[in-house]
Amino acid sequence: MRSLFDNLMWRPGGRYEPNAPAPLIADFFDAAWYRAENPEVAASGLDPWTHYLDVGARAGLAPGPRLEAPGDATFLAFPRDRVRDRRAFLRQRAGRAAKALEIGPAFNPLLPKAEGNNVYTVDNADRDELRRRYGGFREIDVDRIEQVDFIWKDADILSAVPRAHWGSFDVVLMCDVLEHIPNPIRLLQSLQKLLKPGGCISLAVPDKRQCFDCLRPLTTTAGWLEALQRGDVRHTARTLFDYKTLAVARRGRVTWVERRLEARDATFVGAAPQHAYADYFESPSEDYVDAHAWVFTPSSFTLIINECHALGLISIVPERVSLRRGGEFLAHLRLAYRRPINHHERLQLLLAGAREQAEGFSVSLPAGGRLRSWFRNGLALLSR
């Protein structure tokens, strides 16, 4: 029996062969066999192919007798969890007995030391500096800022965490951190060395559909690969230009609870292109400038992590990825080794990411007679 791995673009040893044939799963799908093997198909009222795409693929069902089922232990984690309790989801792997590392807790720690948690913290300044930094904001309680164990600025995080702690953490927590990191693959490679075998990274990431990143294009794996190849420790001029010139607000707010951005409600909140060009291309500063370098929806993020794993760059795979929740999504990434993502799974995640991105905004076009009138006038001008 041939496996999914044997029939797709990946070859034994993890070698990627771009010119190898990549057959679609439809080539191996047997509707009669699938219906006979899975009685729930008839009960669902769906035709076998639709059932496989919507249900069977995620459940690890084999599409036909010529392909093995991927199996629950190795199948791709698609974004599907509806999370009600953000705090409980992120703290799921961080029980009192667990040793945790929280990156960037600042004034809002997920695992406060005051509650008796066995947690170490990493931030870009010590407690006194953080209190001075946030002391002018009335809505921030600076008394929640706790002692910082490791100070990390622009070097590898491994240089900030003593070697005695490497390989000892059960869980690493990051909220609204990963999108700011100039070189995400490098960070994840370092976090692997800090985790115990089977350890987990729990994180919250902004969903572009409900924040100022709404109109920016989705990040792809290539962006992460370029940052790794360059060895980035600061954001590029391109990143800063996009971040400043494409940021938008909805009725004056940079995050919103509404599920869709209407054109009439949107305004730019960053810099004009000519100013950003002058700041980041003509006269760039030597100082570190922060930015949202990477832009995600749940499916696009899941695809990037799986592709980086398939390329052998990281040993971390998505275990659970939530759907959109209040302008962000949540994820558990676990330290594990498994087969690469296949052709069909990549297509599913790409299509899901495109759909998610389109859900974030709407564009009002002239309707009916007005549109036809514009079209006729345009043709008349062209014919002169």
Buried (B, 14 or more C-beta within 10 A) or exposed (E): EEBBBEBBBBEEEEEEEEEEEBEEBEEBBBBEBBBEBBEEBEEBEBEBBEBBBEBBBBBBBBBBEBBBBBEEEBBBBBBEBEBEEBEEBBBBBBEEEBBBBBBBBBBEBBBBBEEEBBBBBBBBBEBEBBBEBBEEEEEBEBEBBBEBBBEBEEEBBBEBBEEEBEEBBBBBBBBBBBBBBBBBBBBBBBBBBBBBEEBBBBBBBBBBBBBBBBBBEBBBBEBBBEBBEEEBBBBBBEBBBBBBBBBBBBEEEEBBEEEBBEEEBBEBBBBEEEEBBEBBEEEBEEEEBEBBBBBBBBBBBBBBBBBBBBBEBBBBBBBBBBBBBEBBBBBBBBBBEBBBBBBBBBEBBBEBBBEBBEEBBEEEEEEEEEEEEEEEEEEEEEEE
